[in-house]
């Protein structure tokens, strides 16, 4: 997978489809590599007439790691955020949004459909609000407005998110931990087989395993605070997709996001949790492709450059 320098850092990316087609930019969530956007998902979107670009956020996968940053205390940051106090962080969601725009610049992409999952949805929201000229449309998946009054995830899901990561030297422990997390946060209506899940976690661990980056990304989310006021400024056609059975970011967060974005459509998927399970791929592809196609029809220059 190619690596380019954008916004002053190295960003690993991958792409599918016709280079001249309208672009869908996929942004993944907390501590999760771009390969969590499954190849069949990306290929299906490409077959619907899009150039699909996925990439590793900073501090994950094969993109730049911020090893020289000051150490972060995740639990202390949580406490400060819950108390309404400022949270110090090596970087914020704004910086991660600038990474995505920098990647678009390097790839010669003027405008894109911005599609993000979980933390990636938060980054996508920032892009749509702060870079409207670069945004064809927005799809926010299993994400949140960051409003601190929203209900938290289940205790089991939050514990899974915050559980200590195993040492990188013990590959089987790393895979076992990943499988436990996905068993807690995954989609009850679209179960992933043990073999599929094992292969997915193994591929991720073998490509890159960098738990320190997860903490920095989480603190970036906490430091960035609520996006409620920002969401109200978004003008791009917006779709909010959320699982009815998401244990980590409850469905109320999706409803709240849609409520604050003018004209946003909301699709709640029964049985969907907090993952992109194989059984969900056709549902998500149809929803995203239909939304992006409709947005392109509404936008001005038919046949404009992607």
Secondary structure as a PSIPRED ss2 file (coil, helix, strand):
# PSIPRED VFORMAT (PSIPRED V4.0)

   1 X C   1.000  0.000  0.000
   2 X C   1.000  0.000  0.000
   3 X E   0.000  0.000  1.000
   4 X E   0.000  0.000  1.000
   5 X E   0.000  0.000  1.000
   6 X E   0.000  0.000  1.000
   7 X C   1.000  0.000  0.000
   8 X C   1.000  0.000  0.000
   9 X E   0.000  0.000  1.000
  10 X E   0.000  0.000  1.000
  11 X E   0.000  0.000  1.000
  12 X E   0.000  0.000  1.000
  13 X E   0.000  0.000  1.000
  14 X E   0.000  0.000  1.000
  15 X E   0.000  0.000  1.000
  16 X E   0.000  0.000  1.000
  17 X C   1.000  0.000  0.000
  18 X C   1.000  0.000  0.000
  19 X C   1.000  0.000  0.000
  20 X C   1.000  0.000  0.000
  21 X C   1.000  0.000  0.000
  22 X E   0.000  0.000  1.000
  23 X E   0.000  0.000  1.000
  24 X E   0.000  0.000  1.000
  25 X E   0.000  0.000  1.000
  26 X E   0.000  0.000  1.000
  27 X E   0.000  0.000  1.000
  28 X C   1.000  0.000  0.000
  29 X C   1.000  0.000  0.000
  30 X C   1.000  0.000  0.000
  31 X C   1.000  0.000  0.000
  32 X C   1.000  0.000  0.000
  33 X C   1.000  0.000  0.000
  34 X H   0.000  1.000  0.000
  35 X H   0.000  1.000  0.000
  36 X H   0.000  1.000  0.000
  37 X C   1.000  0.000  0.000
  38 X C   1.000  0.000  0.000
  39 X H   0.000  1.000  0.000
  40 X H   0.000  1.000  0.000
  41 X H   0.000  1.000  0.000
  42 X H   0.000  1.000  0.000
  43 X H   0.000  1.000  0.000
  44 X H   0.000  1.000  0.000
  45 X H   0.000  1.000  0.000
  46 X H   0.000  1.000  0.000
  47 X H   0.000  1.000  0.000
  48 X C   1.000  0.000  0.000
  49 X C   1.000  0.000  0.000
  50 X E   0.000  0.000  1.000
  51 X E   0.000  0.000  1.000
  52 X E   0.000  0.000  1.000
  53 X E   0.000  0.000  1.000
  54 X E   0.000  0.000  1.000
  55 X E   0.000  0.000  1.000
  56 X C   1.000  0.000  0.000
  57 X C   1.000  0.000  0.000
  58 X C   1.000  0.000  0.000
  59 X C   1.000  0.000  0.000
  60 X C   1.000  0.000  0.000
  61 X C   1.000  0.000  0.000
  62 X C   1.000  0.000  0.000
  63 X C   1.000  0.000  0.000
  64 X C   1.000  0.000  0.000
  65 X C   1.000  0.000  0.000
  66 X C   1.000  0.000  0.000
  67 X C   1.000  0.000  0.000
  68 X C   1.000  0.000  0.000
  69 X C   1.000  0.000  0.000
  70 X C   1.000  0.000  0.000
  71 X C   1.000  0.000  0.000
  72 X C   1.000  0.000  0.000
  73 X C   1.000  0.000  0.000
  74 X H   0.000  1.000  0.000
  75 X H   0.000  1.000  0.000
  76 X H   0.000  1.000  0.000
  77 X H   0.000  1.000  0.000
  78 X H   0.000  1.000  0.000
  79 X H   0.000  1.000  0.000
  80 X H   0.000  1.000  0.000
  81 X H   0.000  1.000  0.000
  82 X H   0.000  1.000  0.000
  83 X C   1.000  0.000  0.000
  84 X C   1.000  0.000  0.000
  85 X C   1.000  0.000  0.000
  86 X C   1.000  0.000  0.000
  87 X C   1.000  0.000  0.000
  88 X C   1.000  0.000  0.000
  89 X C   1.000  0.000  0.000
  90 X C   1.000  0.000  0.000
  91 X C   1.000  0.000  0.000
  92 X C   1.000  0.000  0.000
  93 X H   0.000  1.000  0.000
  94 X H   0.000  1.000  0.000
  95 X H   0.000  1.000  0.000
  96 X H   0.000  1.000  0.000
  97 X H   0.000  1.000  0.000
  98 X H   0.000  1.000  0.000
  99 X H   0.000  1.000  0.000
 100 X H   0.000  1.000  0.000
 101 X H   0.000  1.000  0.000
 102 X H   0.000  1.000  0.000
 103 X H   0.000  1.000  0.000
 104 X H   0.000  1.000  0.000
 105 X H   0.000  1.000  0.000
 106 X H   0.000  1.000  0.000
 107 X C   1.000  0.000  0.000
 108 X C   1.000  0.000  0.000
 109 X C   1.000  0.000  0.000
 110 X C   1.000  0.000  0.000
 111 X C   1.000  0.000  0.000
 112 X E   0.000  0.000  1.000
 113 X E   0.000  0.000  1.000
 114 X E   0.000  0.000  1.000
 115 X E   0.000  0.000  1.000
 116 X E   0.000  0.000  1.000
 117 X E   0.000  0.000  1.000
 118 X C   1.000  0.000  0.000
 119 X H   0.000  1.000  0.000
 120 X H   0.000  1.000  0.000
 121 X H   0.000  1.000  0.000
 122 X H   0.000  1.000  0.000
 123 X H   0.000  1.000  0.000
 124 X H   0.000  1.000  0.000
 125 X H   0.000  1.000  0.000
 126 X H   0.000  1.000  0.000
 127 X H   0.000  1.000  0.000
 128 X H   0.000  1.000  0.000
 129 X H   0.000  1.000  0.000
 130 X H   0.000  1.000  0.000
 131 X C   1.000  0.000  0.000
 132 X H   0.000  1.000  0.000
 133 X H   0.000  1.000  0.000
 134 X H   0.000  1.000  0.000
 135 X E   0.000  0.000  1.000
 136 X E   0.000  0.000  1.000
 137 X E   0.000  0.000  1.000
 138 X E   0.000  0.000  1.000
 139 X E   0.000  0.000  1.000
 140 X E   0.000  0.000  1.000
 141 X E   0.000  0.000  1.000
 142 X C   1.000  0.000  0.000
 143 X C   1.000  0.000  0.000
 144 X C   1.000  0.000  0.000
 145 X C   1.000  0.000  0.000
 146 X C   1.000  0.000  0.000
 147 X C   1.000  0.000  0.000
 148 X C   1.000  0.000  0.000
 149 X C   1.000  0.000  0.000
 150 X C   1.000  0.000  0.000
 151 X C   1.000  0.000  0.000
 152 X C   1.000  0.000  0.000
 153 X C   1.000  0.000  0.000
 154 X C   1.000  0.000  0.000
 155 X H   0.000  1.000  0.000
 156 X H   0.000  1.000  0.000
 157 X H   0.000  1.000  0.000
 158 X H   0.000  1.000  0.000
 159 X H   0.000  1.000  0.000
 160 X H   0.000  1.000  0.000
 161 X H   0.000  1.000  0.000
 162 X H   0.000  1.000  0.000
 163 X C   1.000  0.000  0.000
 164 X C   1.000  0.000  0.000
 165 X C   1.000  0.000  0.000
 166 X C   1.000  0.000  0.000
 167 X C   1.000  0.000  0.000
 168 X C   1.000  0.000  0.000
 169 X C   1.000  0.000  0.000
 170 X C   1.000  0.000  0.000
 171 X H   0.000  1.000  0.000
 172 X H   0.000  1.000  0.000
 173 X H   0.000  1.000  0.000
 174 X H   0.000  1.000  0.000
 175 X H   0.000  1.000  0.000
 176 X H   0.000  1.000  0.000
 177 X H   0.000  1.000  0.000
 178 X H   0.000  1.000  0.000
 179 X H   0.000  1.000  0.000
 180 X H   0.000  1.000  0.000
 181 X H   0.000  1.000  0.000
 182 X H   0.000  1.000  0.000
 183 X H   0.000  1.000  0.000
 184 X H   0.000  1.000  0.000
 185 X H   0.000  1.000  0.000
 186 X C   1.000  0.000  0.000
 187 X C   1.000  0.000  0.000
 188 X C   1.000  0.000  0.000
 189 X C   1.000  0.000  0.000
 190 X C   1.000  0.000  0.000
 191 X C   1.000  0.000  0.000
 192 X C   1.000  0.000  0.000
 193 X C   1.000  0.000  0.000
 194 X H   0.000  1.000  0.000
 195 X H   0.000  1.000  0.000
 196 X H   0.000  1.000  0.000
 197 X H   0.000  1.000  0.000
 198 X H   0.000  1.000  0.000
 199 X H   0.000  1.000  0.000
 200 X H   0.000  1.000  0.000
 201 X H   0.000  1.000  0.000
 202 X H   0.000  1.000  0.000
 203 X H   0.000  1.000  0.000
 204 X H   0.000  1.000  0.000
 205 X H   0.000  1.000  0.000
 206 X H   0.000  1.000  0.000
 207 X H   0.000  1.000  0.000
 208 X C   1.000  0.000  0.000
 209 X C   1.000  0.000  0.000
 210 X C   1.000  0.000  0.000
 211 X H   0.000  1.000  0.000
 212 X H   0.000  1.000  0.000
 213 X H   0.000  1.000  0.000
 214 X H   0.000  1.000  0.000
 215 X H   0.000  1.000  0.000
 216 X H   0.000  1.000  0.000
 217 X H   0.000  1.000  0.000
 218 X H   0.000  1.000  0.000
 219 X H   0.000  1.000  0.000
 220 X H   0.000  1.000  0.000
 221 X H   0.000  1.000  0.000
 222 X H   0.000  1.000  0.000
 223 X H   0.000  1.000  0.000
 224 X H   0.000  1.000  0.000
 225 X C   1.000  0.000  0.000
 226 X C   1.000  0.000  0.000
 227 X C   1.000  0.000  0.000
 228 X H   0.000  1.000  0.000
 229 X H   0.000  1.000  0.000
 230 X H   0.000  1.000  0.000
 231 X H   0.000  1.000  0.000
 232 X C   1.000  0.000  0.000
 233 X C   1.000  0.000  0.000
 234 X C   1.000  0.000  0.000
 235 X C   1.000  0.000  0.000
 236 X C   1.000  0.000  0.000
 237 X E   0.000  0.000  1.000
 238 X E   0.000  0.000  1.000
 239 X E   0.000  0.000  1.000
 240 X E   0.000  0.000  1.000
 241 X E   0.000  0.000  1.000
 242 X E   0.000  0.000  1.000
 243 X E   0.000  0.000  1.000
 244 X C   1.000  0.000  0.000
 245 X C   1.000  0.000  0.000
 246 X C   1.000  0.000  0.000
 247 X C   1.000  0.000  0.000
 248 X C   1.000  0.000  0.000
 249 X C   1.000  0.000  0.000
 250 X C   1.000  0.000  0.000
 251 X H   0.000  1.000  0.000
 252 X H   0.000  1.000  0.000
 253 X H   0.000  1.000  0.000
 254 X H   0.000  1.000  0.000
 255 X H   0.000  1.000  0.000
 256 X H   0.000  1.000  0.000
 257 X H   0.000  1.000  0.000
 258 X H   0.000  1.000  0.000
 259 X H   0.000  1.000  0.000
 260 X H   0.000  1.000  0.000
 261 X C   1.000  0.000  0.000
 262 X C   1.000  0.000  0.000
 263 X C   1.000  0.000  0.000
 264 X C   1.000  0.000  0.000
 265 X E   0.000  0.000  1.000
 266 X E   0.000  0.000  1.000
 267 X E   0.000  0.000  1.000
 268 X E   0.000  0.000  1.000
 269 X E   0.000  0.000  1.000
 270 X C   1.000  0.000  0.000
 271 X C   1.000  0.000  0.000
 272 X C   1.000  0.000  0.000
 273 X C   1.000  0.000  0.000
 274 X C   1.000  0.000  0.000
 275 X C   1.000  0.000  0.000
 276 X C   1.000  0.000  0.000
 277 X C   1.000  0.000  0.000
 278 X H   0.000  1.000  0.000
 279 X H   0.000  1.000  0.000
 280 X H   0.000  1.000  0.000
 281 X H   0.000  1.000  0.000
 282 X H   0.000  1.000  0.000
 283 X H   0.000  1.000  0.000
 284 X H   0.000  1.000  0.000
 285 X H   0.000  1.000  0.000
 286 X H   0.000  1.000  0.000
 287 X H   0.000  1.000  0.000
 288 X H   0.000  1.000  0.000
 289 X H   0.000  1.000  0.000
 290 X H   0.000  1.000  0.000
 291 X H   0.000  1.000  0.000
 292 X H   0.000  1.000  0.000
 293 X H   0.000  1.000  0.000
 294 X H   0.000  1.000  0.000
 295 X H   0.000  1.000  0.000
 296 X H   0.000  1.000  0.000
 297 X H   0.000  1.000  0.000
 298 X H   0.000  1.000  0.000
 299 X C   1.000  0.000  0.000
 300 X C   1.000  0.000  0.000
 301 X C   1.000  0.000  0.000
 302 X C   1.000  0.000  0.000
 303 X C   1.000  0.000  0.000
 304 X C   1.000  0.000  0.000
 305 X C   1.000  0.000  0.000
 306 X C   1.000  0.000  0.000
